[in-house]
Amino acid sequence: HVQLVESGGGSVQAGGSLRLSCAARGYTDDTYCMGWFRRPPGKEREGIARIHTGNLSTHYADSVKGRFTITRHNLQNIVYLQMDNLKPEDTAMYYCAVRVGGLCDLNPLWYHDWGQGTQVTVS
């Protein structure tokens, strides 16, 4: 009975910004690893950012480093992905996911709970 809900996707011009949100519900422990992943058209899913909700450590893929920022809401189980200076190659379906326990990384194989995704289109 866990649920992850993404929101904030849309269409923007190159150089624009979007902020994605992921709300987590149903977890008895609010300490876990939450990651953002994306799947561009015709390509495989890739990890782009993650945060450990306990120690707040973060990690980014090289392709988004310096442009994207992942943060956690202070009082709620919501993780944000601020995306600045968007490029056409950022166009993809974006997903948030959770891994409870173990390592916190960008390998999608280790994440067991997934949201339904939100579309980001950059032209």
C-alpha positions in Angstrom: 0.0 0.0 0.0 2.7 2.5 -1.0 2.2 5.1 -3.6 4.5 7.5 -5.6 2.9 10.3 -7.5 4.9 12.5 -9.9 3.8 15.9 -11.1 5.1 19.1 -12.7 5.9 17.9 -16.2 5.0 19.9 -19.3 6.3 21.5 -22.5 9.0 24.2 -22.4 11.4 25.9 -24.8 15.1 25.2 -24.6 16.7 27.2 -21.8 13.5 27.1 -19.7 12.9 25.5 -16.3 10.5 23.0 -14.7 10.2 21.7 -11.2 9.0 18.1 -10.8 7.6 16.8 -7.6 7.3 13.3 -6.2 5.0 12.6 -3.2 5.5 9.4 -1.3 2.7 7.8 0.7 2.4 4.6 2.7 5.9 4.2 4.0 6.2 3.3 7.7 9.8 4.6 7.7 10.4 7.9 6.0 14.2 7.2 5.6 15.0 5.8 2.2 16.6 6.5 -1.2 14.5 8.3 -3.8 15.7 8.7 -7.3 14.6 10.4 -10.5 14.9 8.5 -13.7 14.0 9.2 -17.3 13.3 7.4 -20.5 13.9 9.4 -23.7 11.9 8.2 -26.8 13.5 5.1 -28.2 16.1 4.8 -25.5 16.6 2.9 -22.2 15.8 4.2 -18.8 18.6 6.2 -17.1 19.2 7.5 -13.6 19.6 11.2 -13.4 19.5 12.2 -9.7 19.0 10.6 -6.3 18.7 11.7 -2.6 19.0 9.9 0.7 16.1 11.2 2.7 18.0 10.6 6.0 21.4 12.2 5.5 20.3 14.2 2.4 23.3 13.2 0.4 22.8 13.7 -3.4 24.2 12.4 -6.6 23.7 13.4 -10.2 24.4 12.0 -13.6 27.0 13.9 -15.6 24.4 14.8 -18.2 22.4 16.9 -15.8 25.0 18.0 -13.3 25.0 21.8 -12.8 21.5 22.1 -14.3 19.3 19.9 -12.1 18.9 20.0 -8.4 17.2 17.4 -6.2 15.9 18.4 -2.8 13.5 17.2 -0.1 10.7 19.1 1.6 11.5 19.8 5.2 8.2 18.5 6.7 6.7 16.2 4.1 7.7 13.2 2.1 8.0 15.2 -1.1 11.1 15.2 -3.3 11.6 17.9 -5.9 13.7 17.9 -9.1 14.5 21.5 -10.2 15.4 21.5 -13.8 17.1 24.6 -15.3 18.6 25.3 -18.7 16.6 22.5 -20.2 17.7 21.1 -23.6 15.9 19.2 -26.3 17.8 16.1 -25.3 16.1 16.3 -21.9 12.8 15.3 -23.5 11.7 12.1 -21.8 9.2 10.5 -19.5 10.4 11.2 -16.0 9.9 8.7 -13.1 10.5 8.8 -9.4 11.3 5.6 -7.5 12.2 4.4 -4.0 14.6 1.9 -2.6 14.3 1.0 1.1 17.5 0.0 2.8 20.9 -0.9 1.2 22.8 1.3 -1.2 21.5 4.6 -2.5 22.6 5.0 -6.1 21.4 5.6 -9.7 21.0 2.0 -10.8 17.3 1.5 -11.6 17.6 -2.3 -10.8 17.7 -1.6 -7.1 14.5 0.4 -6.9 11.4 -1.5 -6.1 8.6 1.2 -6.0 7.9 3.4 -9.1 5.6 6.2 -10.0 3.6 6.3 -13.2 5.8 9.1 -14.7 5.3 12.6 -16.0 6.2 13.8 -19.5 8.8 16.5 -20.1 9.1 18.0 -23.6 11.7 20.5 -24.6 11.7 22.2 -28.0 
